[in-house]
Amino acid sequence: IALARLAWPGYTATVDGRAIEVQDGPAGLVVLDVPAGEHTLELVYDPPGLRLGMAAAGLAALVVIAQSLLAARSVWLTVSAER
């Protein structure tokens, strides 16, 4: 079976629960060797580095929140001292 999907890294495929090889076909498309007959095919795309990227984004968000709170506290202390 040739699928109209680019064969980027991160694809896994199973036929009836058994792993099969995901191959690069013509023009860089996904090609799967599926046995004849009626089967259940599952193709999953899990982008490499996605979990690491999400963790980095979460950490960056926490740093931004912490810096914003420190800046607000600094302004509040400055305004309080001037009164």
Biopython code that builds the backbone (N, CA, C, O; Angstrom):
import numpy as np
from Bio.PDB.StructureBuilder import StructureBuilder

atoms = [
    (1, "ILE", "N", (0.864, -1.174, 0.000)),
    (1, "ILE", "CA", (0.000, 0.000, 0.000)),
    (1, "ILE", "C", (0.904, 1.228, 0.000)),
    (1, "ILE", "O", (1.829, 1.317, 0.807)),
    (2, "ALA", "N", (0.646, 2.164, -0.889)),
    (2, "ALA", "CA", (1.345, 3.450, -0.911)),
    (2, "ALA", "C", (0.368, 4.517, -0.418)),
    (2, "ALA", "O", (-0.733, 4.661, -0.951)),
    (3, "LEU", "N", (0.779, 5.247, 0.589)),
    (3, "LEU", "CA", (-0.085, 6.276, 1.170)),
    (3, "LEU", "C", (0.414, 7.658, 0.770)),
    (3, "LEU", "O", (1.620, 7.879, 0.659)),
    (4, "ALA", "N", (-0.493, 8.567, 0.560)),
    (4, "ALA", "CA", (-0.152, 9.930, 0.171)),
    (4, "ALA", "C", (0.261, 10.732, 1.407)),
    (4, "ALA", "O", (-0.346, 11.747, 1.749)),
    (5, "ARG", "N", (1.311, 10.243, 2.061)),
    (5, "ARG", "CA", (1.874, 10.905, 3.235)),
    (5, "ARG", "C", (3.381, 10.893, 3.065)),
    (5, "ARG", "O", (3.940, 9.886, 2.632)),
    (6, "LEU", "N", (4.044, 11.977, 3.391)),
    (6, "LEU", "CA", (5.495, 12.014, 3.299)),
    (6, "LEU", "C", (6.086, 11.093, 4.352)),
    (6, "LEU", "O", (5.624, 11.080, 5.493)),
    (7, "ALA", "N", (7.083, 10.337, 3.990)),
    (7, "ALA", "CA", (7.697, 9.342, 4.884)),
    (7, "ALA", "C", (8.705, 10.013, 5.821)),
    (7, "ALA", "O", (9.908, 9.765, 5.733)),
    (8, "TRP", "N", (8.210, 10.850, 6.701)),
    (8, "TRP", "CA", (9.060, 11.513, 7.680)),
    (8, "TRP", "C", (9.355, 10.548, 8.818)),
    (8, "TRP", "O", (8.603, 9.595, 9.022)),
    (9, "PRO", "N", (10.433, 10.772, 9.564)),
    (9, "PRO", "CA", (10.714, 9.922, 10.731)),
    (9, "PRO", "C", (9.593, 10.042, 11.754)),
    (9, "PRO", "O", (9.013, 11.114, 11.919)),
    (10, "GLY", "N", (9.292, 8.960, 12.430)),
    (10, "GLY", "CA", (8.274, 8.967, 13.477)),
    (10, "GLY", "C", (7.068, 8.098, 13.174)),
    (10, "GLY", "O", (6.191, 7.959, 14.027)),
    (11, "TYR", "N", (6.993, 7.503, 11.977)),
    (11, "TYR", "CA", (5.869, 6.634, 11.636)),
    (11, "TYR", "C", (6.103, 5.221, 12.157)),
    (11, "TYR", "O", (7.211, 4.693, 12.065)),
    (12, "THR", "N", (5.059, 4.616, 12.700)),
    (12, "THR", "CA", (5.065, 3.200, 13.045)),
    (12, "THR", "C", (3.768, 2.614, 12.505)),
    (12, "THR", "O", (2.744, 3.295, 12.441)),
    (13, "ALA", "N", (3.824, 1.346, 12.120)),
    (13, "ALA", "CA", (2.636, 0.693, 11.559)),
    (13, "ALA", "C", (2.493, -0.711, 12.137)),
    (13, "ALA", "O", (3.481, -1.393, 12.408)),
    (14, "THR", "N", (1.237, -1.128, 12.319)),
    (14, "THR", "CA", (0.939, -2.481, 12.753)),
    (14, "THR", "C", (-0.171, -3.047, 11.879)),
    (14, "THR", "O", (-1.059, -2.323, 11.427)),
    (15, "VAL", "N", (-0.105, -4.355, 11.649)),
    (15, "VAL", "CA", (-1.169, -5.089, 10.962)),
    (15, "VAL", "C", (-1.650, -6.147, 11.936)),
    (15, "VAL", "O", (-0.893, -7.036, 12.324)),
    (16, "ASP", "N", (-2.902, -6.050, 12.327)),
    (16, "ASP", "CA", (-3.488, -6.966, 13.311)),
    (16, "ASP", "C", (-2.645, -7.033, 14.585)),
    (16, "ASP", "O", (-2.499, -8.099, 15.183)),
    (17, "GLY", "N", (-2.090, -5.886, 14.999)),
    (17, "GLY", "CA", (-1.320, -5.814, 16.233)),
    (17, "GLY", "C", (0.148, -6.172, 16.100)),
    (17, "GLY", "O", (0.893, -6.041, 17.071)),
    (18, "ARG", "N", (0.590, -6.619, 14.932)),
    (18, "ARG", "CA", (2.002, -6.967, 14.716)),
    (18, "ARG", "C", (2.689, -5.842, 13.948)),
    (18, "ARG", "O", (2.166, -5.346, 12.950)),
    (19, "ALA", "N", (3.867, -5.448, 14.428)),
    (19, "ALA", "CA", (4.603, -4.341, 13.801)),
    (19, "ALA", "C", (5.075, -4.727, 12.408)),
    (19, "ALA", "O", (5.521, -5.851, 12.175)),
    (20, "ILE", "N", (4.967, -3.774, 11.485)),
    (20, "ILE", "CA", (5.505, -3.960, 10.132)),
    (20, "ILE", "C", (6.410, -2.769, 9.831)),
    (20, "ILE", "O", (6.339, -1.731, 10.488)),
    (21, "GLU", "N", (7.261, -2.944, 8.822)),
    (21, "GLU", "CA", (8.210, -1.902, 8.455)),
    (21, "GLU", "C", (7.529, -0.805, 7.634)),
    (21, "GLU", "O", (6.752, -1.083, 6.721)),
    (22, "VAL", "N", (7.835, 0.428, 7.975)),
    (22, "VAL", "CA", (7.365, 1.574, 7.196)),
    (22, "VAL", "C", (8.502, 1.941, 6.244)),
    (22, "VAL", "O", (9.613, 2.241, 6.681)),
    (23, "GLN", "N", (8.220, 1.916, 4.949)),
    (23, "GLN", "CA", (9.256, 2.133, 3.945)),
    (23, "GLN", "C", (9.042, 3.457, 3.211)),
    (23, "GLN", "O", (7.930, 3.980, 3.141)),
    (24, "ASP", "N", (10.146, 3.981, 2.667)),
    (24, "ASP", "CA", (10.072, 5.157, 1.795)),
    (24, "ASP", "C", (9.790, 4.670, 0.386)),
    (24, "ASP", "O", (10.524, 3.838, -0.148)),
    (25, "GLY", "N", (8.739, 5.179, -0.209)),
    (25, "GLY", "CA", (8.384, 4.775, -1.562)),
    (25, "GLY", "C", (8.751, 5.840, -2.574)),
    (25, "GLY", "O", (9.546, 6.735, -2.290)),
    (26, "PRO", "N", (8.168, 5.737, -3.755)),
    (26, "PRO", "CA", (8.411, 6.732, -4.798)),
    (26, "PRO", "C", (8.000, 8.130, -4.321)),
    (26, "PRO", "O", (6.959, 8.296, -3.685)),
    (27, "ALA", "N", (8.811, 9.108, -4.630)),
    (27, "ALA", "CA", (8.552, 10.506, -4.278)),
    (27, "ALA", "C", (8.507, 10.716, -2.771)),
    (27, "ALA", "O", (7.929, 11.698, -2.304)),
    (28, "GLY", "N", (9.117, 9.797, -1.989)),
    (28, "GLY", "CA", (9.186, 9.967, -0.542)),
    (28, "GLY", "C", (7.895, 9.687, 0.194)),
    (28, "GLY", "O", (7.696, 10.182, 1.303)),
    (29, "LEU", "N", (7.004, 8.894, -0.409)),
    (29, "LEU", "CA", (5.731, 8.573, 0.234)),
    (29, "LEU", "C", (5.868, 7.342, 1.117)),
    (29, "LEU", "O", (6.822, 6.578, 0.973)),
    (30, "VAL", "N", (4.925, 7.147, 2.028)),
    (30, "VAL", "CA", (4.904, 5.993, 2.925)),
    (30, "VAL", "C", (4.423, 4.774, 2.146)),
    (30, "VAL", "O", (3.392, 4.818, 1.474)),
    (31, "VAL", "N", (5.186, 3.682, 2.245)),
    (31, "VAL", "CA", (4.816, 2.420, 1.596)),
    (31, "VAL", "C", (4.815, 1.330, 2.656)),
    (31, "VAL", "O", (5.754, 1.216, 3.444)),
    (32, "LEU", "N", (3.750, 0.528, 2.669)),
    (32, "LEU", "CA", (3.604, -0.562, 3.636)),
    (32, "LEU", "C", (3.338, -1.866, 2.890)),
    (32, "LEU", "O", (2.540, -1.897, 1.952)),
    (33, "ASP", "N", (4.008, -2.946, 3.308)),
    (33, "ASP", "CA", (3.735, -4.272, 2.752)),
    (33, "ASP", "C", (2.701, -4.945, 3.643)),
    (33, "ASP", "O", (3.007, -5.357, 4.762)),
    (34, "VAL", "N", (1.476, -5.054, 3.141)),
    (34, "VAL", "CA", (0.377, -5.643, 3.899)),
    (34, "VAL", "C", (-0.012, -6.955, 3.226)),
    (34, "VAL", "O", (-0.194, -6.984, 2.009)),
    (35, "PRO", "N", (-0.146, -8.048, 3.994)),
    (35, "PRO", "CA", (-0.531, -9.321, 3.386)),
    (35, "PRO", "C", (-1.938, -9.247, 2.789)),
    (35, "PRO", "O", (-2.768, -8.438, 3.202)),
    (36, "ALA", "N", (-2.175, -10.113, 1.811)),
    (36, "ALA", "CA", (-3.496, -10.146, 1.173)),
    (36, "ALA", "C", (-4.549, -10.585, 2.185)),
    (36, "ALA", "O", (-4.245, -11.296, 3.143)),
    (37, "GLY", "N", (-5.767, -10.162, 1.966)),
    (37, "GLY", "CA", (-6.879, -10.521, 2.844)),
    (37, "GLY", "C", (-7.346, -9.335, 3.665)),
    (37, "GLY", "O", (-6.907, -8.201, 3.473)),
    (38, "GLU", "N", (-8.236, -9.629, 4.570)),
    (38, "GLU", "CA", (-8.824, -8.585, 5.415)),
    (38, "GLU", "C", (-8.011, -8.460, 6.695)),
    (38, "GLU", "O", (-7.869, -9.423, 7.447)),
    (39, "HIS", "N", (-7.474, -7.254, 6.938)),
    (39, "HIS", "CA", (-6.635, -6.996, 8.108)),
    (39, "HIS", "C", (-6.957, -5.618, 8.656)),
    (39, "HIS", "O", (-7.590, -4.791, 7.998)),
    (40, "THR", "N", (-6.508, -5.402, 9.865)),
    (40, "THR", "CA", (-6.614, -4.084, 10.481)),
    (40, "THR", "C", (-5.231, -3.441, 10.454)),
    (40, "THR", "O", (-4.280, -3.949, 11.048)),
    (41, "LEU", "N", (-5.141, -2.324, 9.759)),
    (41, "LEU", "CA", (-3.886, -1.596, 9.630)),
    (41, "LEU", "C", (-3.965, -0.340, 10.483)),
    (41, "LEU", "O", (-4.948, 0.400, 10.433)),
    (42, "GLU", "N", (-2.916, -0.109, 11.269)),
    (42, "GLU", "CA", (-2.849, 1.104, 12.079)),
    (42, "GLU", "C", (-1.527, 1.799, 11.777)),
    (42, "GLU", "O", (-0.457, 1.211, 11.931)),
    (43, "LEU", "N", (-1.610, 3.050, 11.348)),
    (43, "LEU", "CA", (-0.435, 3.868, 11.058)),
    (43, "LEU", "C", (-0.447, 5.036, 12.038)),
    (43, "LEU", "O", (-1.417, 5.791, 12.103)),
    (44, "VAL", "N", (0.641, 5.179, 12.802)),
    (44, "VAL", "CA", (0.719, 6.202, 13.836)),
    (44, "VAL", "C", (1.926, 7.090, 13.552)),
    (44, "VAL", "O", (3.007, 6.601, 13.221)),
    (45, "TYR", "N", (1.727, 8.403, 13.685)),
    (45, "TYR", "CA", (2.823, 9.355, 13.524)),
    (45, "TYR", "C", (3.085, 10.023, 14.866)),
    (45, "TYR", "O", (2.216, 10.705, 15.410)),
    (46, "ASP", "N", (4.284, 9.825, 15.396)),
    (46, "ASP", "CA", (4.710, 10.437, 16.646)),
    (46, "ASP", "C", (5.968, 11.255, 16.338)),
    (46, "ASP", "O", (7.059, 10.694, 16.245)),
    (47, "PRO", "N", (5.823, 12.579, 16.177)),
    (47, "PRO", "CA", (6.967, 13.396, 15.772)),
    (47, "PRO", "C", (8.135, 13.254, 16.750)),
    (47, "PRO", "O", (7.949, 13.380, 17.961)),
    (48, "PRO", "N", (9.334, 12.993, 16.229)),
    (48, "PRO", "CA", (10.497, 12.891, 17.107)),
    (48, "PRO", "C", (10.755, 14.217, 17.814)),
    (48, "PRO", "O", (10.698, 15.278, 17.194)),
    (49, "GLY", "N", (11.035, 14.154, 19.094)),
    (49, "GLY", "CA", (11.345, 15.359, 19.855)),
    (49, "GLY", "C", (10.136, 16.118, 20.354)),
    (49, "GLY", "O", (10.296, 17.167, 20.979)),
    (50, "LEU", "N", (8.928, 15.629, 20.103)),
    (50, "LEU", "CA", (7.728, 16.362, 20.524)),
    (50, "LEU", "C", (7.661, 16.478, 22.041)),
    (50, "LEU", "O", (7.391, 17.560, 22.562)),
    (51, "ARG", "N", (7.899, 15.390, 22.756)),
    (51, "ARG", "CA", (7.808, 15.429, 24.222)),
    (51, "ARG", "C", (8.853, 16.370, 24.812)),
    (51, "ARG", "O", (8.560, 17.135, 25.731)),
    (52, "LEU", "N", (10.069, 16.311, 24.281)),
    (52, "LEU", "CA", (11.121, 17.202, 24.754)),
    (52, "LEU", "C", (10.759, 18.665, 24.477)),
    (52, "LEU", "O", (10.983, 19.530, 25.324)),
    (53, "GLY", "N", (10.208, 18.940, 23.308)),
    (53, "GLY", "CA", (9.796, 20.296, 22.958)),
    (53, "GLY", "C", (8.674, 20.802, 23.850)),
    (53, "GLY", "O", (8.674, 21.965, 24.251)),
    (54, "MET", "N", (7.724, 19.940, 24.161)),
    (54, "MET", "CA", (6.621, 20.343, 25.041)),
    (54, "MET", "C", (7.138, 20.612, 26.455)),
    (54, "MET", "O", (6.694, 21.559, 27.105)),
    (55, "ALA", "N", (8.066, 19.795, 26.934)),
    (55, "ALA", "CA", (8.648, 20.011, 28.262)),
    (55, "ALA", "C", (9.413, 21.337, 28.296)),
    (55, "ALA", "O", (9.316, 22.084, 29.269)),
    (56, "ALA", "N", (10.168, 21.628, 27.245)),
    (56, "ALA", "CA", (10.907, 22.892, 27.178)),
    (56, "ALA", "C", (9.952, 24.090, 27.150)),
    (56, "ALA", "O", (10.213, 25.106, 27.794)),
    (57, "ALA", "N", (8.851, 23.971, 26.408)),
    (57, "ALA", "CA", (7.863, 25.057, 26.347)),
    (57, "ALA", "C", (7.208, 25.264, 27.713)),
    (57, "ALA", "O", (6.979, 26.402, 28.126)),
    (58, "GLY", "N", (6.907, 24.172, 28.414)),
    (58, "GLY", "CA", (6.324, 24.282, 29.754)),
    (58, "GLY", "C", (7.283, 24.948, 30.728)),
    (58, "GLY", "O", (6.878, 25.796, 31.523)),
    (59, "LEU", "N", (8.558, 24.566, 30.667)),
    (59, "LEU", "CA", (9.567, 25.175, 31.530)),
    (59, "LEU", "C", (9.724, 26.660, 31.212)),
    (59, "LEU", "O", (9.845, 27.480, 32.122)),
    (60, "ALA", "N", (9.722, 27.008, 29.931)),
    (60, "ALA", "CA", (9.822, 28.414, 29.535)),
    (60, "ALA", "C", (8.628, 29.217, 30.052)),
    (60, "ALA", "O", (8.790, 30.359, 30.482)),
    (61, "ALA", "N", (7.442, 28.630, 30.014)),
    (61, "ALA", "CA", (6.251, 29.316, 30.527)),
    (61, "ALA", "C", (6.383, 29.573, 32.033)),
    (61, "ALA", "O", (6.014, 30.643, 32.519)),
    (62, "LEU", "N", (6.909, 28.593, 32.763)),
    (62, "LEU", "CA", (7.102, 28.781, 34.210)),
    (62, "LEU", "C", (8.120, 29.888, 34.495)),
    (62, "LEU", "O", (7.937, 30.669, 35.428)),
    (63, "VAL", "N", (9.187, 29.960, 33.700)),
    (63, "VAL", "CA", (10.195, 31.016, 33.874)),
    (63, "VAL", "C", (9.575, 32.380, 33.600)),
    (63, "VAL", "O", (9.841, 33.334, 34.332)),
    (64, "VAL", "N", (8.756, 32.490, 32.565)),
    (64, "VAL", "CA", (8.105, 33.755, 32.238)),
    (64, "VAL", "C", (7.172, 34.186, 33.372)),
    (64, "VAL", "O", (7.145, 35.359, 33.745)),
    (65, "ILE", "N", (6.417, 33.248, 33.913)),
    (65, "ILE", "CA", (5.503, 33.570, 35.022)),
    (65, "ILE", "C", (6.303, 34.031, 36.241)),
    (65, "ILE", "O", (5.942, 35.016, 36.885)),
    (66, "ALA", "N", (7.392, 33.319, 36.559)),
    (66, "ALA", "CA", (8.210, 33.685, 37.720)),
    (66, "ALA", "C", (8.824, 35.072, 37.533)),
    (66, "ALA", "O", (8.823, 35.874, 38.467)),
    (67, "GLN", "N", (9.343, 35.364, 36.353)),
    (67, "GLN", "CA", (9.924, 36.695, 36.107)),
    (67, "GLN", "C", (8.861, 37.781, 36.170)),
    (67, "GLN", "O", (9.128, 38.874, 36.670)),
    (68, "SER", "N", (7.678, 37.504, 35.681)),
    (68, "SER", "CA", (6.590, 38.496, 35.725)),
    (68, "SER", "C", (6.198, 38.784, 37.168)),
    (68, "SER", "O", (5.975, 39.939, 37.533)),
    (69, "LEU", "N", (6.114, 37.738, 37.991)),
    (69, "LEU", "CA", (5.763, 37.943, 39.397)),
    (69, "LEU", "C", (6.854, 38.731, 40.125)),
    (69, "LEU", "O", (6.546, 39.599, 40.941)),
    (70, "LEU", "N", (8.122, 38.437, 39.837)),
    (70, "LEU", "CA", (9.215, 39.182, 40.469)),
    (70, "LEU", "C", (9.215, 40.643, 40.028)),
    (70, "LEU", "O", (9.458, 41.529, 40.847)),
    (71, "ALA", "N", (8.951, 40.907, 38.764)),
    (71, "ALA", "CA", (8.892, 42.281, 38.270)),
    (71, "ALA", "C", (7.727, 43.026, 38.910)),
    (71, "ALA", "O", (7.881, 44.182, 39.306)),
    (72, "ALA", "N", (6.564, 42.385, 39.018)),
    (72, "ALA", "CA", (5.401, 43.026, 39.647)),
    (72, "ALA", "C", (5.688, 43.308, 41.117)),
    (72, "ALA", "O", (5.305, 44.359, 41.632)),
    (73, "ARG", "N", (6.358, 42.379, 41.797)),
    (73, "ARG", "CA", (6.703, 42.576, 43.205)),
    (73, "ARG", "C", (7.667, 43.752, 43.351)),
    (73, "ARG", "O", (7.531, 44.556, 44.273)),
    (74, "SER", "N", (8.633, 43.852, 42.452)),
    (74, "SER", "CA", (9.600, 44.947, 42.498)),
    (74, "SER", "C", (8.909, 46.300, 42.325)),
    (74, "SER", "O", (9.214, 47.253, 43.042)),
    (75, "VAL", "N", (7.987, 46.382, 41.379)),
    (75, "VAL", "CA", (7.241, 47.624, 41.158)),
    (75, "VAL", "C", (6.394, 47.939, 42.373)),
    (75, "VAL", "O", (6.327, 49.093, 42.796)),
    (76, "TRP", "N", (5.748, 46.936, 42.943)),
    (76, "TRP", "CA", (4.897, 47.157, 44.112)),
    (76, "TRP", "C", (5.723, 47.660, 45.300)),
    (76, "TRP", "O", (5.295, 48.559, 46.024)),
    (77, "LEU", "N", (6.931, 47.064, 45.498)),
    (77, "LEU", "CA", (7.780, 47.512, 46.596)),
    (77, "LEU", "C", (8.269, 48.935, 46.379)),
    (77, "LEU", "O", (8.374, 49.702, 47.336)),
    (78, "THR", "N", (8.570, 49.301, 45.134)),
    (78, "THR", "CA", (9.029, 50.641, 44.816)),
    (78, "THR", "C", (7.925, 51.671, 45.068)),
    (78, "THR", "O", (8.177, 52.733, 45.639)),
    (79, "VAL", "N", (6.716, 51.354, 44.644)),
    (79, "VAL", "CA", (5.580, 52.244, 44.856)),
    (79, "VAL", "C", (5.264, 52.363, 46.343)),
    (79, "VAL", "O", (4.952, 53.454, 46.821)),
    (80, "SER", "N", (5.338, 51.276, 47.068)),
    (80, "SER", "CA", (5.070, 51.296, 48.513)),
    (80, "SER", "C", (6.105, 52.125, 49.253)),
    (80, "SER", "O", (5.762, 52.822, 50.207)),
    (81, "ALA", "N", (7.370, 52.067, 48.834)),
    (81, "ALA", "CA", (8.449, 52.810, 49.501)),
    (81, "ALA", "C", (8.329, 54.298, 49.255)),
    (81, "ALA", "O", (8.759, 55.093, 50.091)),
    (82, "GLU", "N", (7.746, 54.704, 48.108)),
    (82, "GLU", "CA", (7.601, 56.124, 47.783)),
    (82, "GLU", "C", (6.468, 56.783, 48.541)),
    (82, "GLU", "O", (6.419, 58.012, 48.602)),
    (83, "ARG", "N", (5.581, 56.042, 49.106)),
    (83, "ARG", "CA", (4.428, 56.625, 49.804)),
    (83, "ARG", "C", (4.774, 57.091, 51.155)),
    (83, "ARG", "O", (3.913, 57.605, 51.869)),
]
sb = StructureBuilder()
sb.init_structure("model")
sb.init_model(0)
sb.init_chain("A")
sb.init_seg("    ")
for serial, (resi, resn, name, xyz) in enumerate(atoms, 1):
    if name == "N":
        sb.init_residue(resn, " ", resi, " ")
    sb.init_atom(name, np.array(xyz, "f"), 0.0, 1.0, " ", f" {name:<3s}", serial, name[0])
structure = sb.get_structure()
